[in-house]
Amino acid sequence: MSEADRGARGVVPPQGNSVTTVETVRAALDGAGLEYDEPRERAFFVKLPGQHKLATMTWLIVGDHSLHVEAFFCRRPDENHADFYRFLLEKNGRMYGVAFALDDVGDVHLVGKVPLASVTEDEIDRLLGCVLTYSDDNFDRALERGFKSSIRREWDWRVSRGESLANLRAFASFADPANRD
């Protein structure tokens, strides 16, 4: 049966397959110069370098029908749960390709699925750009909501031992004793 006959009879040939999708993902990652591993068949573990969150480790897993995207965002918050989760949920409606989700222990991930037929190098670039943007842009504000007490304790501990505060500077507005209520 020819392609024309299939289309005329309502039989639509598959638009994407896992073999070509794996090749597309690999080409996109290589083209972007990203660091990644292939720890198992059809699975890519990608390092996305950021500014606020130093790295967002992201899985791209090629399934039979879709590409699964998943990145760890942060662990379960210590405090202020309602405000923490509301902050993230309000973001979901404005996000492309992925959304904030919880795992079974309450840790937060960015998760999404894309049909194999939609996977192109440009789409991989777009998805990874979104993962990086959503992770990096929301990281400090999420930590401020869910980990404020821990960050203050860490600040005090580092000061008492003369340790660097470099990666805590983003939280100086509430962690530095000079700025506390």
C-alpha positions in Angstrom: 0.0 0.0 0.0 1.4 3.4 -1.0 1.6 6.4 1.2 -1.3 8.0 -0.8 -3.4 4.8 -0.3 -2.7 4.9 3.5 -3.8 8.5 3.7 -6.9 7.9 1.6 -7.9 5.0 3.8 -7.4 6.8 7.1 -4.3 5.0 8.1 -1.8 7.5 9.2 1.8 6.5 9.3 3.6 7.2 12.6 5.1 10.7 12.7 8.0 10.0 15.0 9.9 7.0 16.3 12.2 6.4 19.2 15.3 5.7 17.1 15.2 9.0 15.2 14.2 10.8 18.3 17.3 9.5 20.1 19.4 10.8 17.2 17.6 14.1 17.3 18.1 14.5 21.0 21.8 13.7 20.8 22.3 16.1 17.9 20.5 18.9 19.8 22.6 18.4 22.9 25.8 18.2 20.9 24.8 21.2 18.9 24.1 23.2 22.1 27.5 22.1 23.6 25.7 20.8 26.7 27.3 18.3 29.1 25.4 15.1 29.2 25.5 11.3 29.8 23.6 8.4 28.4 23.3 6.2 31.4 21.0 3.8 29.7 19.4 3.3 26.3 17.1 6.2 25.2 17.9 8.2 28.4 19.9 11.4 28.5 21.0 13.1 31.8 21.8 16.7 30.9 23.5 19.4 33.0 22.0 22.9 32.4 24.3 25.5 34.0 22.5 28.4 35.7 23.2 31.5 37.7 20.9 31.3 40.8 20.7 27.5 40.8 24.2 26.5 39.8 23.1 23.5 37.7 19.8 22.0 36.8 20.2 18.3 36.2 17.6 17.2 33.6 16.4 13.8 32.3 15.3 13.5 28.7 13.8 10.0 28.3 12.6 8.8 24.9 9.6 6.5 25.3 7.6 4.7 22.7 5.2 7.6 22.2 6.6 10.6 23.9 9.7 12.3 25.2 9.6 12.7 29.0 11.4 15.7 30.5 12.2 15.9 34.2 14.4 18.1 36.3 14.9 18.2 40.1 14.1 21.7 41.3 14.4 21.5 45.1 13.7 19.3 48.1 10.5 19.4 50.1 10.2 22.8 51.9 10.9 23.0 55.6 8.3 25.6 56.3 5.6 27.9 54.9 4.2 25.1 52.7 1.1 26.9 51.5 2.9 30.0 50.3 5.7 27.9 48.8 3.4 25.6 46.8 1.1 28.5 45.8 4.1 30.4 44.4 5.0 27.4 42.2 1.4 26.5 41.2 0.7 30.1 40.1 3.7 29.7 37.7 2.3 26.5 36.0 -0.3 28.2 34.0 2.2 30.5 32.3 4.8 27.8 31.6 5.6 26.1 28.3 6.4 22.3 28.0 6.9 21.6 31.7 5.2 22.2 35.0 6.1 22.1 38.7 5.2 18.7 40.2 5.8 16.8 43.4 7.2 13.3 43.9 6.1 10.9 46.5 8.2 12.5 49.3 7.3 16.1 48.4 10.4 17.1 46.5 9.7 19.5 43.6 10.5 18.7 40.0 9.8 20.3 36.6 8.0 17.6 34.5 6.7 17.4 31.0 5.9 15.2 28.0 6.2 15.9 24.3 4.9 13.6 21.5 7.7 12.1 19.5 6.3 13.6 16.3 7.0 17.1 17.9 10.6 16.4 18.8 13.0 18.5 16.7 16.4 20.0 17.6 14.6 23.4 17.9 12.0 21.9 20.3 14.7 20.3 22.4 16.4 23.6 22.6 13.2 25.4 23.5 12.3 22.8 26.2 15.7 22.9 27.8 15.7 26.7 27.7 12.4 26.7 29.5 13.6 24.2 32.1 16.6 26.3 32.8 14.7 29.6 32.9 11.9 28.2 35.2 14.4 26.6 37.5 16.9 29.5 37.6 14.4 32.4 37.8 12.3 30.9 40.5 14.9 29.2 42.7 15.8 32.0 45.1 12.2 33.1 45.6 11.1 29.5 46.3 14.0 29.0 48.8 13.1 32.2 50.5 9.5 31.0 51.0 10.2 27.4 52.0 13.7 27.5 53.7 14.0 30.9 55.3 14.8 29.6 58.8 17.4 27.1 57.4 19.1 29.8 55.4 19.3 32.1 58.4 20.8 29.3 60.5 23.3 28.6 57.7 24.2 32.3 57.5 24.8 32.5 61.2 26.9 29.2 61.2 29.1 30.4 58.4 29.7 33.8 60.0 30.6 32.1 63.3 33.3 30.1 61.5 34.5 32.7 59.1 33.2 30.7 56.1 32.2 32.2 52.8 28.7 33.7 52.3 29.1 33.9 48.6 26.3 31.5 47.6 24.0 33.0 50.3 24.3 36.6 49.2 21.0 36.4 47.3 19.3 35.9 50.7 21.0 38.8 52.5 17.8 40.8 52.6 16.4 38.4 55.2 19.4 36.2 56.3 21.9 38.9 57.3 21.2 39.8 61.0 21.5 43.5 60.1 18.3 43.1 58.0 16.3 40.8 60.2 13.0 41.9 61.9 
